[in-house]
Amino acid sequence: MGFFSQKTKADAPTDPRIEFKVQPRARRISLKMDNARRRMIVNAPSDRQMPAARKFARDKADWIAVHLEALPPAQPFEKGQYILYQGEPALIVSPPGRAQPRFEPATDEAPAKLIVPAPPDALDERVRRFLIKQAREAVTRCTTYHAGQLGVSVNKISVRDTSSRWGSCAPGGIISYSWRLICAPPFVLDYVCAHEVAHILQANHSRDFWDLVDGLVDTVKPAKKWLSDHGAKLHAVGAQF
């Protein structure tokens, strides 16, 4: 049985970043920070214990506030907003018209720009589609290259908005990536692709697996450190608060 949100008009939390859920498998009321969704989750074992869960959250208000405020600032898809793109801040520019979106690298005189023509009510969706398209092209290119280096076949590559993994490899050479990798530096995206391709031969994290990855890229440690230090910033891309 999955968990479901418990929210009502009368007792909904003031802060929209606090979410109350019934988790039947839980043994007690608990708090869990969901960095990917930028939410503090308050779990209760049953609906009957929801009032106690709300009191628990009120008692822990200071602790919750500290963790929520520690989240990286949101990077909404709005005109004039900077978002991470390939590891660097890029300014969203939205002129009139319906021309194809494009990226302009930074110069000595101007910052990097994502130029996305769109009416105001369509800008969010057009920026998101552009990032997904760029991510799909980048991971396909890197995955194909690394697969060729190892002499393995990749049967399918998909791009999703994942919350817990930057990439995954299923049996049969089916690989999935988070589109948010396009917001990370290129060497990080390349490392994740090498990591997943290596799983086609080694479906584990043994020494043999890491030897394969090390043979494909020489950036394992810096890429893992970047994701550990800055992964939350990738989930802030497109967030509204």
C-alpha positions as CSV (number, residue, x, y, z in Angstrom):
1,M,0.0,0.0,0.0
2,G,1.5,3.3,-1.0
3,F,1.5,6.5,1.0
4,F,-0.8,9.4,0.2
5,S,-0.9,13.0,1.2
6,Q,-3.1,14.1,4.0
7,K,-4.1,17.7,3.4
8,T,-7.3,19.5,4.1
9,K,-8.3,23.2,3.6
10,A,-8.8,23.6,7.3
11,D,-5.4,22.3,8.5
12,A,-3.1,22.5,5.6
13,P,0.4,23.6,6.6
14,T,1.2,27.3,6.3
15,D,4.5,26.6,4.5
16,P,3.8,24.7,1.2
17,R,7.2,23.1,1.6
18,I,5.9,21.0,4.5
19,E,4.0,17.9,3.4
20,F,2.1,15.5,5.7
21,K,1.7,11.9,4.6
22,V,0.3,8.6,5.9
23,Q,2.9,5.9,5.7
24,P,1.3,2.6,6.9
25,R,4.7,1.0,7.2
26,A,6.1,3.6,9.5
27,R,6.4,2.7,13.2
28,R,6.3,6.2,14.5
29,I,5.9,9.8,13.4
30,S,9.0,11.0,11.7
31,L,10.5,13.9,9.6
32,K,12.4,13.4,6.4
33,M,14.0,16.0,4.2
34,D,13.2,15.3,0.5
35,N,15.9,17.4,-1.2
36,A,14.8,16.4,-4.7
37,R,11.3,17.7,-4.2
38,R,12.4,20.5,-1.9
39,R,9.9,19.4,0.8
40,M,10.0,18.4,4.4
41,I,8.0,15.2,4.7
42,V,6.1,14.5,8.0
43,N,5.2,10.8,8.1
44,A,2.5,9.4,10.3
45,P,1.7,5.7,10.6
46,S,-2.0,6.3,10.2
47,D,-4.6,8.9,9.6
48,R,-5.7,8.7,13.2
49,Q,-2.2,10.0,14.2
50,M,-2.2,12.9,11.8
51,P,-3.1,15.5,14.6
52,A,-0.2,14.2,16.6
53,A,2.0,14.5,13.5
54,R,1.0,18.2,13.1
55,K,1.8,18.9,16.7
56,F,5.1,17.1,16.2
57,A,5.9,19.4,13.3
58,R,5.0,22.5,15.3
59,D,7.3,21.4,18.1
60,K,10.1,20.9,15.6
61,A,9.4,24.1,13.7
62,D,12.8,25.6,14.3
63,W,14.6,22.4,13.1
64,I,12.4,22.2,10.0
65,A,13.0,25.9,9.2
66,V,16.8,25.4,9.4
67,H,16.7,22.5,7.0
68,L,14.4,24.2,4.5
69,E,16.4,27.4,4.5
70,A,19.5,25.4,3.9
71,L,18.1,24.3,0.5
72,P,19.8,26.1,-2.5
73,P,17.8,29.0,-3.8
74,A,15.1,28.1,-6.4
75,Q,15.9,28.7,-10.0
76,P,12.5,29.2,-11.7
77,F,12.2,29.2,-15.4
78,E,11.4,32.9,-15.6
79,K,12.6,35.8,-17.8
80,G,15.6,37.4,-16.3
81,Q,16.4,34.5,-14.0
82,Y,19.7,32.7,-13.9
83,I,19.7,28.9,-13.9
84,L,22.5,26.4,-14.0
85,Y,23.4,25.1,-17.5
86,Q,26.4,22.9,-18.1
87,G,27.6,23.9,-14.6
88,E,27.5,27.7,-15.1
89,P,24.9,30.3,-14.6
90,A,22.9,31.2,-17.7
91,L,20.5,34.1,-18.0
92,I,17.0,33.2,-19.4
93,V,16.1,35.7,-22.2
94,S,12.7,35.5,-23.8
95,P,12.2,37.7,-26.8
96,P,8.8,37.7,-28.7
97,G,8.2,35.1,-31.3
98,R,8.4,31.3,-31.7
99,A,11.9,30.8,-32.9
100,Q,13.9,27.8,-31.8
101,P,15.5,28.1,-28.3
102,R,19.3,28.4,-28.3
103,F,22.2,28.7,-26.0
104,E,24.8,31.5,-26.2
105,P,28.0,31.0,-24.3
106,A,29.4,33.7,-22.1
107,T,31.7,36.4,-23.5
108,D,33.9,39.0,-21.9
109,E,31.0,41.4,-22.2
110,A,27.9,39.3,-21.5
111,P,26.9,36.3,-19.4
112,A,25.8,33.0,-20.9
113,K,22.2,33.0,-22.1
114,L,19.4,30.7,-22.8
115,I,17.4,32.4,-25.4
116,V,13.9,31.0,-25.4
117,P,11.2,32.9,-27.4
118,A,7.8,32.2,-25.8
119,P,4.7,34.0,-24.5
120,P,4.9,34.4,-20.7
121,D,2.5,31.6,-19.9
122,A,4.5,29.2,-22.1
123,L,8.0,30.1,-21.0
124,D,8.3,27.5,-18.2
125,E,7.4,24.6,-20.5
126,R,9.5,25.8,-23.4
127,V,12.6,26.1,-21.2
128,R,12.0,22.7,-19.7
129,R,11.6,21.1,-23.1
130,F,14.8,22.7,-24.4
131,L,16.8,21.4,-21.4
132,I,15.3,17.9,-21.9
133,K,16.2,18.0,-25.6
134,Q,19.8,19.1,-24.9
135,A,20.1,16.5,-22.2
136,R,18.9,13.7,-24.5
137,E,21.4,14.7,-27.2
138,A,24.3,15.0,-24.7
139,V,23.7,11.7,-22.9
140,T,23.1,9.9,-26.2
141,R,26.4,11.1,-27.6
142,C,28.4,10.2,-24.4
143,T,26.7,6.9,-23.9
144,T,27.2,5.8,-27.5
145,Y,30.9,6.7,-27.3
146,H,31.5,4.8,-24.1
147,A,29.5,1.8,-25.3
148,G,31.8,1.8,-28.4
149,Q,34.9,1.8,-26.1
150,L,33.7,-1.2,-24.2
151,G,32.2,-3.0,-27.3
152,V,28.7,-3.3,-25.7
153,S,25.2,-2.6,-27.1
154,V,22.8,0.0,-25.6
155,N,19.2,-0.9,-26.5
156,K,17.5,2.1,-25.2
157,I,18.3,5.5,-23.7
158,S,15.6,7.5,-21.9
159,V,15.7,10.9,-20.1
160,R,13.4,11.5,-17.1
161,D,13.0,13.7,-14.1
162,T,14.3,11.3,-11.5
163,S,14.5,12.2,-7.8
164,S,17.0,9.7,-6.4
165,R,19.4,8.7,-9.2
166,W,21.3,10.5,-11.8
167,G,21.3,7.4,-14.0
168,S,20.3,3.8,-13.9
169,C,21.0,0.7,-16.1
170,A,18.5,-2.2,-16.4
171,P,19.3,-5.6,-17.9
172,G,19.4,-5.7,-21.6
173,G,21.3,-2.4,-22.0
174,I,18.4,-0.1,-21.1
175,I,19.7,3.1,-19.6
176,S,17.9,6.0,-18.0
177,Y,19.2,9.4,-17.0
178,S,18.0,12.5,-15.2
179,W,17.6,15.4,-17.6
180,R,19.1,17.6,-14.9
181,L,22.5,16.3,-15.8
182,I,22.6,19.0,-18.6
183,C,22.7,21.5,-15.8
184,A,25.9,19.9,-14.4
185,P,29.4,20.5,-15.8
186,P,30.0,18.3,-18.9
187,F,32.6,16.2,-17.2
188,V,30.0,15.2,-14.6
189,L,27.4,14.2,-17.3
190,D,30.2,12.2,-19.0
191,Y,31.1,10.4,-15.8
192,V,27.5,9.4,-15.2
193,C,27.2,8.0,-18.7
194,A,30.4,6.0,-18.3
195,H,29.2,4.7,-15.0
196,E,25.9,3.4,-16.5
197,V,27.6,1.9,-19.6
198,A,30.0,0.0,-17.3
199,H,27.0,-1.5,-15.6
200,I,26.2,-3.4,-18.8
201,L,29.2,-5.6,-18.1
202,Q,29.3,-5.3,-14.3
203,A,25.9,-5.0,-12.7
204,N,27.5,-4.2,-9.3
205,H,30.0,-1.8,-7.7
206,S,32.9,-4.2,-7.4
207,R,36.5,-3.4,-8.0
208,D,36.1,-4.7,-11.6
209,F,33.3,-2.3,-12.2
210,W,35.3,0.7,-11.0
211,D,38.3,-0.4,-13.1
212,L,36.0,-0.3,-16.1
213,V,34.8,3.2,-15.3
214,D,38.4,4.4,-14.6
215,G,39.3,3.1,-18.0
216,L,36.6,5.2,-19.6
217,V,37.1,8.5,-17.8
218,D,39.7,10.0,-15.5
219,T,37.2,12.2,-13.6
220,V,35.5,9.7,-11.2
221,K,36.5,11.4,-8.0
222,P,35.9,15.1,-9.0
223,A,32.6,14.2,-10.6
224,K,31.3,12.3,-7.6
225,K,32.5,15.1,-5.4
226,W,30.7,17.7,-7.5
227,L,27.4,15.7,-7.3
228,S,27.8,15.3,-3.6
229,D,28.5,19.0,-3.1
230,H,26.1,20.5,-5.7
231,G,23.5,17.9,-6.5
232,A,20.8,19.8,-4.6
233,K,21.4,22.8,-6.9
234,L,20.4,20.6,-9.9
235,H,17.0,19.9,-8.2
236,A,16.6,23.7,-7.6
237,V,16.5,24.2,-11.4
238,G,12.9,24.8,-12.4
239,A,11.7,25.0,-8.8
240,Q,9.3,27.8,-7.9
241,F,10.3,28.1,-4.2
